[in-house]
Amino acid sequence: MTFEIVPGNAIGCRTNAHRHGWDGSICEDACDWACGIEAEFRAKYCANDIQRCFHLHLFDDDEPHLVIPDSGVGWVLGEDATAFDDQILLIWAPQAEEPRGIVSGRPAGSFMAGAYRISHSERVEQRNHVEWKLHPHPDGWTFLGCLDVQAPRFIHLGGPYIKQVERAALAPLFESARQAGAETDEVWSEDERDRLVHFADHLEEWLDVAEQRALRFAAPGAKPAPRAARAARPTAIRADVIAPAPRLKTRAMPTPPKTPREAPPAHFPLFEESRGEAIERVYGAETLTALRAASLTQPLVILRGAPGVGKSRQALELIDDPKRERTLIVPVSASWRGRNDLLGYLNRGRNQFEPSRFTNFLRQAQLAWEQGDYATRIVVFENFDLNPPENWLSEVLLRASYPLDRAADRTFDLPGDSVRGWEGPAQTHVFLSPAVRFVATLDEPVRNEALSPRLLDKAAVVRLSVQPREALALTGVSVDKKMTGVIETLDACTRDLCASFTFSTAQSLKVCLEQLDDLGLDAWGALDLVLCQEVLSKLELAEPGLDAAHLAALVAWSEGPAKKLSECSRLVHAWGERGATIEL
């Protein structure tokens, strides 16, 4: 498609109706007022005070502009972003009446909404699409929406959306507008009247400039309209226009106060400050500082520690989200091999993308972001090293590392014509909101071959460990000082072997202490059983095994503080009799 305008003609386009004259405010009672946009759009965005309407700021006193999607104007501006510079743009709208807007089932005529002398066109990359903003010269725009001036006849150009209007129709049109403005008192301010007069007075001068600029786009053999014919031709009125109905006096409607949208924060924290005290109490001040630093530096934070130390629990308690509306747990599978295992797959029979829970979570985060909801959202990858993460997570980390002003680079392209379950216009993109943070849990010992240097370059590793006394207290286990000493001494012997006393061990001890009668044990018997099953068993099964120093420390423990723990002592002495299995 080519932009072959007759030099000197104006360009034009149709906008939707608006209840307040396109002044930057959302239509009052948008769900009940038909503007030409689908009811679903109005209910989802306008009714929730979300400024997604392309036409909202057409005649906003602060910064008027017209937004056109790339699909409507990219065929011109994609080739040359200056194609519309200094051209006269007419904007018309469908007839609308109070209290319901456009009347369904009735042929709707068009009336003039206003006009621009275009200053420049701005290409804007949104999260999942491209838009163009057409800005008028500061002295080159006028609002006509309350004057009942009929729209002129237009001529189609080579592509969608943009039309052209013969130059001969413009002078009579603006003369009609000036007369209507002079006769209108209730809804026509002095500023609006002055803008119209200025526009009309300079129209011929501006059209001459537009004609010279448009010569490079003219069709072969096309000539500007003869000057003598311009003033003689009457305004062309479309034959299908019905008798005017009472139209909306746009500027007379009460305008809701403008509430500027809150700007997104410069940094999206990994955890809410209200959680800091609990983190410090359980894991210490150094861990709290490490988490704060990790939150600032990397898109992925890996929580590393012994099984049962509370990694998953802590990941889920970084934010206050009891209903799990802003938290997603992703169990990693050993069978994952690539991007599709995390994001979803293409149903080739329908040519429709089947999103995973992860992708749907990103979609919800994107919608929240577009509504100005910048609350932190957490994705927790469990069993992170079960499959090399670089195989399936590399694109996510790459896109998460881009700054907010590179929205296109933070957007995933999904194959297919649509995405199953997503409402609204067909979209095959999802924007990675900066408010989404990624956390992984990693048990010790770590399968080091699963974590490549390239992956670790985009991750911060924070080790979690808990002292036995804290594990007992936070789990609600009540034991005497001697038992606490036995547990702490054992923990000191085994902690560096990834066999520490953890929250899960404390929880097991609590359950056994509550069921002593059923188990036929006393408190020391319950402690003996739990330590043997959940601490010492890890040493017996672990590779490479015990060295002589650790074995000697355990023997001293079993013969001293733990002499009441018969099962533990028996196991440790059996190791002593056959010696260390493998040297570390």
N, C-alpha and C positions, 0 to 999 in steps of 0.2 A: 504494500500500500504506500502511496505517495501523497504528500501534502501539496495539492495543486490548487491553491486559492487564487481567485481573481484579484490582482493587486488593487487595493483600495476598498475592497469589501471588508466587512467586519466578520469576526467569528462569533459563535454563540453556542450555548448549551442549556439544557433544562436542569433545574434543581428540584428538590422536593419542597413541598409547602412547609412553612414553619410558623409557629404560633406567636413568636415575638420578633419577627423580622430578621432572623438570622444574625442576632446581635451577640452571639457567644453563649447564650443561656439555653439550657435544655427545655423543650416544650413542657409546659405545665400539663399534668394529667396525660402524659404521653400515651399511655395504653388506650385511652379512650378518644384520642384525637388522631385521625388518619392523615398522615402527611405524604403517603406514597411509599414509605418503607414498610417492609413486612411487620406484622404485629409481633412476631417472635423477636425480631431485633429490638423493637421498642420496649418490649417487656423485659428483655435481658439486659439492655444497656441504658436506654433513656430513663426508664422507670427507676433504675438504680443509680441515677446521676453519674453515669459513665459516658464521657464525651467521645463517642465513636462515630457520630454522624459526620460525614464528609463535608456537609454544607453548613455546619453550625456557625462558623465564624465569617461567613461571606461578607457581612456588613458590620462587623465588630469594630467599634470606634478605636479600640486599642491596637489591633493588628489584623485588618481584614485579609482574608485569603480564601481561595477555593482549593479543595483537595480533590484530586481525580486519581483513581487507581491506574496503575501502569497498563492494565488491560484496556482502558478506555482512551489513553492518550500516549502510551509508549510508542505507538506506530509513528508518531510525529516527533515527540521530544526525545525518544530513545536514539533517533538518528541525529538530531540537532537540538540541544537544550535551549537554544536561543530562538527557535522558530517562532515563538509567540511574542517575543520582546517587542514592545511598542504597538502591538495590535490592539484594536478595540474589541472587547469581549462583551457581548450582551448575554444577560442571564434572565431566563423566564421561568415561571413556576405554574403549577396547575391551580385552577380555581379552588378555593377552600372557603367554607362557611362555618361560622360558629353554630352550635357548640361541638360539632363532630368532625370538622375538617373537610376532606374531599368526600363528596356524597357518592356512595357506591351505586353503580347502575346508571348514573347520569353522565352523558358526555361532558367532559370537563374542558372548558376553554383554557387558554394560557394567558397570563398577564405578566408584564415586566416586573422582575424583582429588582434589577439594577444593572449597572454596567461598570466595567473596569477599563482603564488604559493600562495594559499589563507592563509591569516593570521587568520582572524576570520569573523564570520557572525553576523551582528547587526540587531536586530528586531526593527523596527521603526513604531510607531503608528501614522498614519496620521489622518486627520480629519474624514474620513469616510472609511478607509481601513487600512490594515497592509502591510508593505513592509519589505523586507530583503535587507540589503546592504552587499555585499561581498567585503571585503577589502583585497588587496594583501599585502604580506610582502613588506617593503620598497625597498628591493633589488630583489623582486620576481615578477616583471611584465615586459612585453616587448610588444611593438607595432610592428605589422607585416603588417599593412594594405596597405602599398605601395609596397609590394614585390611580389605580384601575386603568392603567395604560395597556392596551392590547399588545400582545407579542407580535412581531412581524413574521412574514413568511420566510422560511429558511430554505437553503439549498444544501443537499447532501454533499459531503466531501468523500474522499476515498476510504476513510476508516470510520470506526465507531465514535460515538459521543459528541465530537466536535462538528458543528455545522458551519455554514457561512451565510451571511445576510447581505443582500445587495446594499451598496453604499447609498443608492438613491432613497432607500427607505429610512435612513437614519435621521436626517434633518427633520422631516415631518414628525417622526416618533418623538424626538426630544423637544420639539416645539409643543406637541400635545402634552408632554410631561410638565413643561414649564407652565403652561396654562392651568393644568390641574393643580400644580403646586401652589400657584398664586391664589387659587380658589379654596384651598384646604387650610383650615386653621387648627383643628383639634389634634391632629396627629403628625403635624409637619413642623419640625423645629427650624429655627433660623439657620443652624449649622447645616441641616439637610438641604434646605432651600438654597443656601449659598453654594453647596457642593454641586447641586444640579445646575445652577446658573453658570458656574465656572466650567463644568463639563461641556454644557451646550455651547458656550461661547468659544471654546477651544477645539470643538469637535472637528471642524474642517482642517484646521492646522494639524491636528494629531493624525487625521486620516491620510494627509499627504505624507507624513513621516512613515506611517504604517505601509502605505503604497510602495514607497521606495524600498523598504526592508523586505517586502513580500515579493519583489520582482524575481528574486532567486528561486522562489518556489512555484512560480507561475507555470501553468501548463503551456506546452509549445504553442505559439501563436496567440496566446491570450493577451488581451489589451485592457488597460484600465478603462473604466466606464467614462464616456465623454462628460466633461465638466458641465456642459450646457444642459445636460439631461438631469442633473442631480436635483436641482431645486424644483423642477417642474413636475416630477413624478410624485403622486400621492403615496401615503403610507399604505403598504399592502396588508390587507387584513385577510386572514384565512377564512375561506367560505364556510367552514364547518363550525365556526364559533357561534354559540347560542347566545340568546339575549343575556346580558350580564345579570348574575344573581347577586344578592347582597354579599360582598366580599369581606374578608377579614381585614380590619384596620390594624395592621400588625403592630405599629408602635404604640397603639392605645392600650394593648394588653399589659397587665402588670408583669414586670420583669423580675424573676427571682434573683436575689442577690448572688453575685458570683463568689464562689468559694474556691480559691486556687487549690489545685491538687497538691498534696504534700509531696515534696521531692523525695526520691529514694535515698536511703542513707548511703554514706560512702563505704560502709563496711557492714557485712551481715554476720553477726556473731554465731559461733558454733553452739554456744549455750547461753541461756538467759542468766543475767546477773543474780537473780534470785536463787539460782542453783549453785552458785559459787561456794557458798558456805558449806553446803552438804558435801560437795566434792572435796573441799579442803579437810573437812572433818573425817571423811572416810579414807582418803588417799594422800592427804598431806598438802601443805602449801606449795611444795615443789611441783607436784602433779598439776595443781590448779594453774600455776604459772606456765607450765609446759602446754597445757590445753589452750590457754589464752594466746600464746605465741603461735601454736599450730593453727588456731582459728584465723590468724592474720596472714599466714604465709602460704598455705597450700590448699588446693581444692579438696584433697582427701586427707582425712586423719585416721590413722590406724591405731586402735587400742589393742595393745599387746599385753599378755599376761597369762598366768597359769589358769587352767580350766577351773571354773568356779570362783574366780576372783571378782566377778561382777562386771565384766566387760559389756555384756549385752544389756544388763540392767542399767548400767550407767549411760550407755548409748541411748536408751529409750527415755532416760530422765534428764536429758540435756535441755529439753524445753518442756513447758507445762502443757501437755497434750494428752489428758487422760482418755479421750475418746479416739485417739490415734487418727485425727483428721489431718494432721500435718506431719505424720511420721509413717514411714513405710519400711517394713522388714523384707529384705530380699535374700532368701536362702540360696547360696551359690551351689550349683550342681556340678558334680564331677564330670558330667557329659557335655558341659558347655564348651563350645569351640569358637564362637564368634559373636559379632554384633547382634545377629538375629535372636540369639538365646536370651539376650537382655531386653531388647527393644520390642521384638515381635517378628511376624513374618508376613509375607505376601500370599494371600489366597488367590492363586492364579486363575481359578475357575471364575471368580467374581472380579478379578483385578482389584481387590480390596485389601487393605492392610489390616491385619489382626494385631491390635496392640497388646502388649503385656501390661501387667499391673504397674510396672515401672513407668512405661510410657504414658499410661493414663494418669499416673501421679504427676508426671512432668506437665501434662496438659492442664490439670487442675491448678498447678502452681503458676502456669502461664496466665490462666484466666484470672487468678487472684492478683497477680502482678499488674495486669491491665486495668484492674479495678482499684489500684492503689493500695493493695494489701501486701505489705513488705515483710510480714512476719516470717521468721526463720522456719524452714521445712527441712526435715532430716530423713535421709535414706540410709538405712543400716544394712550393710552387706555381711551376712553371717557365713561362717566357714569360708573365710575369704581366700585362703590358700588351698582350698580343695581342688581348684582348677587354676592354672596360671592366669591371673587377672588381666595380663596384657592382651590375652586373646579376645576378651569380651568387653573390657572397660576402657581401652585406650582412647576411643573416640570421645567418650564421656569426659574423661579428664582433660583431653585436648580442648574441647569446647568450653569446659568450665574455667579454663585458664585465660580465656579471652576477656577483655574488659567489657563493661556494659555498652560503651559506645560502638562496639563492633557486633551489633545485634545479629547480623547475618551469619557471622562466624559462630555464634552461640545457638544456631538453629539446626536441628536435625531434619534432613530430607527423608521422607518415608515413601517407599514405592507404592504404586497403585493410583487409582482414580480417587479414592476416598479412604477414610479410616472408620472401621466399624464402631458404632456407638457414639461417634462424635456428632453433636448437633450443629445446626447452622450450615452455612455454605461449605461445600466440599473443600477440605484442607488436607494437605499431605505434608505438613511441616509442624514441628513442635519446638518452641523456644525454651531454652534452658534458663530459667529464672535465676538470677544471682542469689536469690533468697534460699535456693536449694543447696544444702550442704551434705557432703558424703562422709560417712563414717564406716569403717570396717573393723571387725573383731578378729583377732588372730591369737590362737592358742599357742602356748609354748610347750614343747620345743617347736620351732617354726620349720616348715618345709622350705628351706632357703631357695631351692631351685625354682620355686613358684614365683618369687618376687625378683623381677629383673631390675637392674640399675635404672633403666628408662622409666619404669613404673615408680620406683622409689624417689625419682627426681621430682615427681609431682605429689608426693605424699610426705606427711609428717608423722613419725611414729612416737607414740606416748605409751610408756610402760605403766601398767596398773599393778599395784601390789597392796595388800592390806595386812596389817598386823593382827595376830590372833586375838588380842584383847579387843580390838575394834570389831572384828568379825563376830565375836561372842556377844558383845554389847548390842550391836546393831541388829543381830538376829534374835535377841531376847533370850539368850541362854544364860542361865544362872548357875555357876559352879564355884567351888571354893578356891582359895588362893593356891592350894597345892595342885589342884587339877589345872588351873591356869598356868602355873609354872611348868608342869609337865608338857603341856601343849606348846608353850613358848620355846622350851629347850629343844623339843623335836623340830619345831619349825626352823630354828636357827641351824640345825644340822642338815635339813633337807631343802631349804628354800632355793638355794642356787642349783638344785637338781630338778627344779620344776615340780616339786612335790610339797608345796606349802599348804598350810592350814587356811582354807578359804571360806567364803560365805556358804558355799554348798556343803562343805564339811561341817560347819557350825550348824547349818540347818538340819543335817542328818543327826547330829548329836542332840539337838533340841527334840526331834521327834522321838528318838530312843529314850531320852530322859522322861518324856511324857508317857511312855508305854512300858515302864520298867516291870510292872506286874505281869503283863502279857508276855514279855520277853524272859521273865524269870531271872532278871539281872539286878544288881545294884548300880549306883552311879558310876563307880570305877569300872564295872564290867561293861557298861554301855560305852564309856570312853575308850576302853581297850578295843572293843569291837569296831568302833568307828575309825579309830586311828589305824588299825590294822588293815581294814578294807579300803580306806579312802586316801591314806597317805603312804603307808609303807608298801602297799600293793603297786603304787606307781613306780617305786624304785625297783621292785622285783621284775616288773614287766618292761621297764624302760631300757633303751639302748643309749649308750654303750654299757651302762651298768655302774656299779659302785667301785670307787678306788679305795685304797687302803686307809687313807685319812678319814674319809667319810664313814667307812665301816667302823673304824676305831671310835669315832665320835658317837655312833649309834650304839655300840656295845656299852660305852660308858653311860649313855643315857638309860639304856635298859637295865643296867645294874645299879643305877642311882635313883633319880627321880621317878623312873617308870617301873620300879620293881614290883608294883602292884598290878601292872598290866601283863598278865600271864601270856596272852596270845602274841602281843608285840614282842615280849622278851624271847619267847620261843622262836619266833621268826628271825629276829636279829641274831640270836646265838647260832641258828642253823646256818646263816650266811657266814658267821665268823668261823665256824668249823670247816667250811669248804673254801674260805678265803674269798677275796674280791674276784668277781667273774671276769671282768675285762678292765684293763687299765685305761683310765681317761687320758 
